[in-house]
Amino acid sequence: MRLQPHVLRYLNIFLLICLTSLLGVAIYTSLDSSTVDLPAEKILKPTHLPRSFAPKSADLAELDTPFLQLATRSNSPQLPDLRAVIVYYGANHRPDSAQDNSSIYIGLRGGQSSIAVNPHTPIYLNYTGKASHNRWAFSKKNSPTPIWITLEPSEKEARVSAYMKDKDGLAIDHPPEFASFTVNQTRQTAYPQGGANWQIGEFRVDGSLLGKYKAVWHGQDLFLRYFGGDEFAYTYGRERIEFKHLDAPYHCFVQPGTCLIFEEGRWQVVEPGADTRNKSLLVVQNVTERTILFDLWDPEGKNKIAMQLHKTPTPHFSAEKFPLKLAGARSKKDWIAQIGNVRILVGVDDWLLFYNGMWQKITGLEQLDNYVKGQIRGPLIVIEGTEKNGNEVNLVARVFDESRTQELPLKVSLSKSWVSPAAKKRQAAPSNEDDEDEDDDDEDDDDEEYDDDEDDYDEDDDEDDEI
């Protein structure tokens, strides 16, 4: 529906009257209301900058600990921190230096070598000034420098004391934690790629050194125990190790604590002392049933390498392997022994050696010496004498195997197939029995079976007696 113009005129007049009324009411209300009190503004005191940057104690007392603070530093010199620089390798524990040589070994972190020093002796250092990790070095010939240290070793560590002088020669001993500290013992590495850094003779030192010198261990030498006498009394209870030099064998007799050095192309047992210093030293640490344990020290005593030598097994040994038979007797001291198909005339203290495929009697001094030295070898029978067993007489011997580490007693009785020459004569001439009995009465009662007269043997028996 569309409004007429006169209606719109009335509406506008009405709205104008309403607005005028509202405006008048508002003005009247504002003039009639009471005044509102506002809070008073706080007047701050003016701040002033301090005349200097030095704080006053009273002002600092009112403040808490600052989050950041500048540290004050003194310009006076102080000791360097050597706690991570000094490396202690321990003392020289070679048997030949335990009494009067108390050297210890130290190094510098990052250095390639160590030096031997005496406890409480000044060790002078140089500062290289390099940017690398190895900024310190030992002074050449230990010539004096402004910085030096001394060491006091103990069981597994050392007490280090550091000293320093300034340009005026005054001692510097601070901070105290740098002046005295302890370093633990470090094992020195000296065997790159499994080998040591020195050699003995023509071979470089490693775990197979004994094998390169053809070392063989069978056990104790029982032959020398029984027949060595005073000359070889030192071998009793010791283990015999065989080496070879120019393909010729030689022996060393060892026990725990025995020391050996390598001189003139061969190993030699020595007493540790001044003569063994500055030489490689092989020390027997322990002997078990199957293994000998060694420590091999380098000439300076810095390093050692552990070695082992295992016992070489020996074949089973029994008296049955020696077909020794007693075929007869020429006299009380001369017996006819049969070994295999060979008959040998033997007596007390004779040696029968199986050598070069046959049994031989060792008689010459050169042969005896070669057997003792091990240059000739083989099973050995030593005739010790006879003993009476009832009405029989047994030949007593002692048998040694080829390695001389096993021995067995051997008793051989007279073969039943053997007939004495006297019995043969009695059988051939019965009428002469009385005369023969009178001759037999002159013989010893224990040996009445045997004829003392060598001429009583027939010619055939004499031929069989030849060796």
Phi, psi and omega in degrees: 000136182263128181283149178278154181301325183286334177290318179297325180296317180295321180295317180296320179295322182293316179296323180293322179294320181295316181294323180292322179294314180297321179293322179293319179298320182294319181293320181295320182294320181291328180283335185269342183285156181279161182284136180268129179278128177265148178296144182287141180282132180280127182268119179277147177285143179292140177266148180233137175290144179293153180290336178217169180273358179283117182286151176269148182298323180295321179291321180293330180296332181278348184260152174277178178294130183288154178289320177238144183210137177281133180271139177273142183228136180276146179272359181284145181291154178219168182294144174285156179273103181256011185295328179261008183257318185282132177240126182253120183260355178101181184269168175277110184256020174298143181301332182275001179235011182285337186271303189237013178229104185253035182296146173237162185239131179227162176214177177245139183303126182091350179282162184262351184215165176241166180231154176264129181225163175263145178302146177067011177265133180300135177239111187273143184239154174240138174268117185282335180077007180284156180277353181285177182289341181260086184261358182236150179214154176287142178293138180296130182056022179055040177288146186299140174224169180294347183236131176209165180226161170228154182235141173238102186282152170230201189296308183230017180204175179217142176269121182256131175245126182254143182225153181203147175236144178276187184293341178266002180084010180274141182287141177244123185229023180229153358287155185295330181290341175269341183281332181210127180204169183244138175238138179279154180290138180241135177285128183281131178271119183225015185232071179297135178055038174082359180242154178274172185256030173212170181224159179237122184064234181260003185243141173285142186287128170201186185294345182259017185299317181297324177294326178294330176267016172056045178285133179226134180234119177255331183142206180276148181275100182286333178297315179291332178296320183274323190234009181285332180071197182294331182297326182246025180296333181293345181275350184296129178078003180256155179272136180266120176250130181256128173246174176228136176230118184055041179066008176258127182285150171213160190239147170233134181252121190230162173207171179305128182099349179292139180245142179228146172235162180253111180219146177055036174079012180208159176279140182225138175283130184224163170268127181295137181178202184297329183286343182261354181289155183063025175227151175297135186235122178259119186242130176280118181270318184201152177233118176253185182296328185237352188217142169251128181257133181237157164239125177254115182265143174285166185301329182271351181078013180283320189227158174216154179232136181277140179226158178225147173229118183269147181291134176280124182294145178247145181293160180300140187238128179212156182291339181295340181285352184246097185282062181272129177232148177261109185271338181170191180215137175271326177205188179294336184252345182245123183238151177257112179255144178239121177240112186067239179253014184248132175256135183227136174276118186235160176217183181297139179071014173281147178247129177246118186243133174273107188216137181057037174080011180208159178276133181226149174269125179275118183237321184285152179296325180294319177295318178299316182294319180295325178291317179298321180284348180088010180283333167238143186210159180159172176301141186231136173244123178251119179281122183257342180143203180231160174216148182273131179234089185069237177268004181249161177240127180256146173272125184257131181218170176230133186247135178240142177282179186297325181278351180064022177255357177228141179215152179219141172285148183224129176237128183238124178265165183292135179295136183292340181279354182268136178241132182293152177302326180296321179293323178299318181293323179295323179289326182282328183228085181295331182293339183261020182297322183295319180295320181292325179295323178295322178293324182290333180294337180285345181277168177291142183298323182291335185243032186293346178286337190249148181264129180285339185276120182293334182289346180289344177289143176281169186293327181296319179294325180295325178292324180289339183285346182293143182279000000 
